Amino acid sequence: MTIQKPKGTADLLPKDNSIWHYIEETVRILMADYQFSEIRTPIFENYELFSRSTGETSDIVSKEMYDFYDKGNRHIALRPEGTAGVVRAYVENKLYGNEHAKPLKVFYMAPMFRYERPQGGRLRQFHQIGTEVFGSLNPAIDVEVIALAWDLFKELGLKDIKLVINSLGKTDDRKAYRQALIDYLTPFREQLSPDSKARLDKNPLRILDSKDENDKKIVENAPSILEYLSEESKEHFNQVKSMLEALNIPYTIDSNMVRGLDYYEDTIFEMMTSNAVFGAQTTICGGGRYDGLVQLLNGPETPSFGFGIGIERLALLMEAQGVDIPQLRELDVYVIGIDEQTNVETLKVLQAVRQAGYSADRDYLNRKLKAQFKTADKLGAKVVLIIGEDELSNGIVTLKVLKTGKEVSVPLSDIYENFEQVFRTNTMDTSVLDEYFSTH
C-alpha cells in the first residue's frame, strides 16, 4: 500500500513555491519597515496554555485541538493559533523588562494545526502570518497594526478587500452585555442550534459568531455591544475610527462580530474578500486587542494587539486575482560542459561564478550542446559559459549573452580571479548592463 499524506494536509511542491516565497519575502520587507522583529515559538505547547487563553467554549478548544498525552503523561497540544504561544514566551522570557523595546513588536510565519473539515484555503495543517504588539494602550497601535495588514495586501497586489471593525469593550462592559444577550436569547433557546444552546449559559457572545443559518437570523435583532461600552472604550473606538479615516483606510462596523477567541477586548477587526474562489465571503485576516491575556498567563498587566493571516488563503486569493508574481530566482549564468573531460573544470567554473555573488547552474546528465542550450534558455539564464575540449586545452571559456547573441572568449584565469569584472565589462552591451543593475 502506498503511504499518502494525512487528510487536511498538503505538499508544497517546487512549482508552487514562487507565490509562497513572494509572500514571505514581502512580509519580511514590510515587517522591517514597520520595525517588527521575528519570534519563533514551539509547534507544541502545554494544553493548558490554549484552554486558559483561548477559552474552553471556543471551537478551537472544544472541537479542533490536536492534543495528546506524551510519554511523560503531560497533556500536550499542537498550536492552533500563534498568539498564546507568543504571550507565553513574552512572560516566560521576561520580554517586558527594561532592556527590551517598548512597545515590543514581533511577527511570525509558522504552521498551525486544527482538526476541522478541509476546504478551500482551510487545512488541518495551515500556515499563518501573525503580529503581536505588547505594551501600549494607544489606539494608534490598533491602527498601525491594521494599516500594516492593509499595506501588505496592497503590496501583494490584492484588490476587493473589505475592512470590518467592532469594539468588545472592557470586562465589565461585556458582563453587562452578556446578561442583556442572555435575556434576549433565552426565549429562543429551543430554536438555537445545539452548539448555541450549550453556549447560552457559558459564553453567549459566541452565539453571535455562529455559522448556523437559523442562529444568524435570531441574532439579527439582538442588542448591540456598542450600546454597552464604557466611556473609556467608546473614546478608544472613536479614536480608532478617526485614525483610520486620517489614513484613508475605508472600514465598516459590524456590531455582531466577536471573533472566535475569548481573549479579545476593545478593538477587533477582520479583512474579508467575496472572491468566488472561496464560494462565500471569507475572512483572510483577523485580530484585535487583548489587554488581559498577558496577565491571565501570570505576566504583568500588559496591553496588547495583534492579527493573524492564513497564508494558504492568501495564496489562493492571489492566484484567483491573477496577481503577477515576480521571479525571485533569476539565473545569471548557465555553465555548459561538453564531454566528460570537462566535468571537473565545469564544476570549478560554476563555483567561481557563485562565489563571485552570481546565481549559476549546470548540466549533470552529459547532454549534448543543443540540449544544454535549450535548458539554459528555459531557465532564463542571462549568460552561458561554454567549456569544450578546445576551450579546455586553450585555457579559455566561450561566453555568450543570450539576449544579444554576443560571444567572446575569456581566459579561465579571468573567470577565477574576477568574474564580476568579466560579467560587467566583457559580455554585456549598455542596455543589457543597465537592465541587469536595475534589478540588483
Secondary structure, 3 states (H helix, E strand, C coil): CCCCCCCCCCCCCHHHHHHHHHHHHHHHHHHHHCCCEECCCCCEEEHHHHHHHHCCCCHHHHHHCCEEECCCCCEEEECCCCHHHHHHHHHHCCCCCCCCCCCEEEEEEEEEECCCCCECCECCEEEEEEEEEECCCCHHHHHHHHHHHHHHHHHCCCCCCEEEEEECCCHHHHHHHHHHHHHHHHHHHHHCCHHHHHHHHHCHHHHHHCCCHHHHHHHCCCCCHHHHCCHHHHHHHHHHHHHHHHCCCCCEECCCCCCCCCCCEEEEEEEEECCHHHCCCEEEEEEEECCCHHHHCCCCCCCEEEEEEEHHHHHHHHHHCCCCCCCCCCCCEEEEECCHHHHHHHHHHHHHHHHCCCCEEECCCCCCHHHHHHHHHHCCCCEEEEECHHHHHHCEEEEEECCCCCEEEEEHHHHHHHHHHHHHHHCCCHHHHHHHHHCC
